[in-house]
Amino acid sequence: MEGNYFNCNILALTKTNNSLVSKLNCANPQIKKYQYISSKTGDLIPCTQGENPRALHSKIDPIREGNRFLSLYKNRGFLIFLGMGAAYQIRPFIDKNQFSNILIIDKDLDRFKDIISKLDLKDIFLNPAIKILIDPTPQELFNFILENYIPAISGDVTTIPLRQRVNSEIDFFTKTIDIIKGALNRISDDYTVQTRFGKKWFSNTLFNIKEANKSKPMLKPIKSAIITAAGPSLEDSIEEIRERQKNATLIATDTTAPALLAHNIKPDIIISIDCQHISYYHFIKSIPKDIPLVLDITSPRKLTAMFDTVYFFTSGHPIGQYINKKYKTFPTLNTSGGSVTHAALSLADALNAKNIYLYGADFSYPQGKSYARGTYIYDYFNKTDSRTSSLESSFFSFIMDSRDISIEQINDGLRYITKPMIGYKENLEKSCETLRGKLHVKQGRGCKINIDQNDPTCLLYYLFLLKVRLKRAVLIFY
């Protein structure tokens, strides 16, 4: 079997590391970066090429050497392995189940391809608690730590270096450690916020669990989805949305529901993710109670009581994850993008939409406008409108209160951009890499959304997509 492991390893990766597969799906696994020798115990060892090849593991007994890692690193929690090699140092932790999560970081995609062509690593790749980042950008690594490390659940972070790999790529791994430290510092700051909102999350969740036990019809799979974000460009697409809804399911973000209803467009589904009571203001106007509401389990109880049918999901909230493990399994949606638009995209994907049409995602303030007309902020500022404080000045003050604003010239004026908005946009763009359906974006007056979806004619990507569809067939909302 030596040398025939590439395809089976790739298929295993599709179950747990989709973004990595998207990098590898059309790659040539024939590039050789290592030479291989057998240890005295008969185990295959990758060695660097050249006049003085260096083995990544013990030439005597790599399995026994791997067990030493288990005794050396006694902290059990979120483990970050710097360098993968043949994974002899990783398997003991898996065998003993001595971790909450494992992240493997390495450099050079060609080296990774070489390894998975020669060695059977399916047992590692199939483990859902193990994630792999090869050649991650600083922002990609930073975001991964932020999205996946939850101190209350994950435990302590421990970095475990594979000495030969770290020494051969010292600059890369030094920068990697700095990025990890920066992300952990950010999480430490955010933990203060989590402490502040913890009681609110907890009380909301207890109430919503009771509501979740009420019987209701399942949300059915859909063929096409429309997602409405609350950017000013939404106003320009009202008639197109009205026409497209005849053959598609309209998923409205909570902010856009009043604006759509003002144009006599009734959403098929509304989604909300915020645990704060600010979400309540989106629904102060009369919203039909018969519209299904998809809600984070930590959302305000007031929202739960306002609708006849509520479907709950969990996200990255520690309480939600705990509920999933200990009490009842809820569908999980991706809210890590930071915006309800990102969560709506995850919902459409979970419902198996083949085509997803996105409107109003400006991720900026074109012409100094922050939201589409009909959203709650217009009602709020209209109440304070006066001769000395106009609606326009209120909007402009709202925008200028943001930090790190940049300004771009567009055809019909200026576009104001903030760093958080760009972060939301980049997160949404990245989510397209593993989207099962086709995303169609109505580009408006806001920042352009760059969609990079894989070529479906590539054989390995087709296999990847098939596996993803089988694995994530349809999340059941009940």
Rosetta blueprint (number, residue, H / E / L):
1 M L
2 E L
3 G L
4 N L
5 Y L
6 F H
7 N H
8 C H
9 N H
10 I H
11 L H
12 A H
13 L H
14 T L
15 K L
16 T L
17 N L
18 N H
19 S H
20 L H
21 V H
22 S H
23 K H
24 L H
25 N L
26 C L
27 A L
28 N L
29 P L
30 Q L
31 I L
32 K L
33 K L
34 Y E
35 Q E
36 Y E
37 I E
38 S E
39 S L
40 K L
41 T L
42 G L
43 D L
44 L E
45 I E
46 P E
47 C E
48 T E
49 Q L
50 G L
51 E L
52 N L
53 P L
54 R L
55 A E
56 L L
57 H L
58 S L
59 K L
60 I L
61 D L
62 P H
63 I H
64 R H
65 E H
66 G H
67 N H
68 R H
69 F H
70 L H
71 S H
72 L H
73 Y L
74 K L
75 N L
76 R L
77 G L
78 F E
79 L E
80 I E
81 F E
82 L E
83 G L
84 M L
85 G L
86 A L
87 A L
88 Y L
89 Q L
90 I L
91 R H
92 P H
93 F H
94 I H
95 D H
96 K L
97 N L
98 Q L
99 F L
100 S L
101 N E
102 I E
103 L E
104 I E
105 I E
106 D E
107 K L
108 D L
109 L H
110 D H
111 R H
112 F H
113 K H
114 D H
115 I H
116 I H
117 S H
118 K H
119 L L
120 D L
121 L L
122 K H
123 D H
124 I H
125 F H
126 L L
127 N L
128 P L
129 A L
130 I E
131 K E
132 I E
133 L E
134 I E
135 D L
136 P L
137 T L
138 P H
139 Q H
140 E H
141 L H
142 F H
143 N H
144 F H
145 I H
146 L H
147 E H
148 N H
149 Y L
150 I L
151 P H
152 A H
153 I H
154 S H
155 G L
156 D L
157 V E
158 T E
159 T E
160 I E
161 P E
162 L L
163 R H
164 Q H
165 R H
166 V H
167 N H
168 S H
169 E L
170 I H
171 D H
172 F H
173 F H
174 T H
175 K H
176 T H
177 I H
178 D H
179 I H
180 I H
181 K H
182 G H
183 A H
184 L H
185 N H
186 R H
187 I H
188 S H
189 D H
190 D H
191 Y H
192 T H
193 V H
194 Q H
195 T H
196 R H
197 F H
198 G H
199 K H
200 K H
201 W H
202 F H
203 S H
204 N H
205 T H
206 L H
207 F H
208 N H
209 I H
210 K H
211 E H
212 A H
213 N L
214 K L
215 S L
216 K L
217 P L
218 M L
219 L L
220 K L
221 P L
222 I L
223 K L
224 S E
225 A E
226 I E
227 I E
228 T E
229 A L
230 A L
231 G L
232 P H
233 S H
234 L H
235 E H
236 D H
237 S H
238 I H
239 E H
240 E H
241 I H
242 R H
243 E H
244 R H
245 Q H
246 K H
247 N H
248 A L
249 T E
250 L E
251 I E
252 A E
253 T E
254 D L
255 T L
256 T L
257 A H
258 P H
259 A H
260 L H
261 L H
262 A H
263 H L
264 N L
265 I L
266 K L
267 P L
268 D L
269 I E
270 I E
271 I E
272 S E
273 I L
274 D L
275 C L
276 Q L
277 H H
278 I H
279 S H
280 Y H
281 Y H
282 H H
283 F H
284 I L
285 K L
286 S L
287 I L
288 P L
289 K L
290 D L
291 I L
292 P L
293 L E
294 V E
295 L E
296 D E
297 I L
298 T L
299 S L
300 P L
301 R H
302 K H
303 L H
304 T H
305 A H
306 M H
307 F L
308 D L
309 T L
310 V E
311 Y E
312 F E
313 F E
314 T E
315 S L
316 G L
317 H L
318 P H
319 I H
320 G H
321 Q H
322 Y H
323 I H
324 N H
325 K H
326 K H
327 Y L
328 K L
329 T L
330 F L
331 P L
332 T E
333 L L
334 N L
335 T L
336 S L
337 G L
338 G L
339 S L
340 V H
341 T H
342 H H
343 A H
344 A H
345 L H
346 S H
347 L H
348 A H
349 D H
350 A H
351 L L
352 N L
353 A L
354 K L
355 N E
356 I E
357 Y E
358 L E
359 Y E
360 G L
361 A L
362 D L
363 F L
364 S L
365 Y E
366 P E
367 Q L
368 G L
369 K L
370 S L
371 Y L
372 A L
373 R L
374 G L
375 T L
376 Y H
377 I H
378 Y H
379 D H
380 Y H
381 F H
382 N H
383 K H
384 T L
385 D L
386 S L
387 R L
388 T L
389 S L
390 S L
391 L H
392 E H
393 S H
394 S H
395 F H
396 F H
397 S H
398 F H
399 I H
400 M H
401 D L
402 S L
403 R L
404 D L
405 I E
406 S E
407 I E
408 E E
409 Q E
410 I E
411 N L
412 D L
413 G E
414 L E
415 R E
416 Y E
417 I E
418 T E
419 K H
420 P H
421 M H
422 I H
423 G H
424 Y H
425 K H
426 E H
427 N H
428 L H
429 E H
430 K H
431 S H
432 C H
433 E H
434 T H
435 L L
436 R L
437 G L
438 K E
439 L E
440 H E
441 V E
442 K L
443 Q L
444 G L
445 R L
446 G L
447 C L
448 K L
449 I L
450 N L
451 I L
452 D L
453 Q L
454 N L
455 D L
456 P L
457 T L
458 C L
459 L H
460 L H
461 Y H
462 Y H
463 L H
464 F H
465 L H
466 L H
467 K H
468 V H
469 R H
470 L H
471 K H
472 R L
473 A L
474 V L
475 L L
476 I L
477 F L
478 Y L
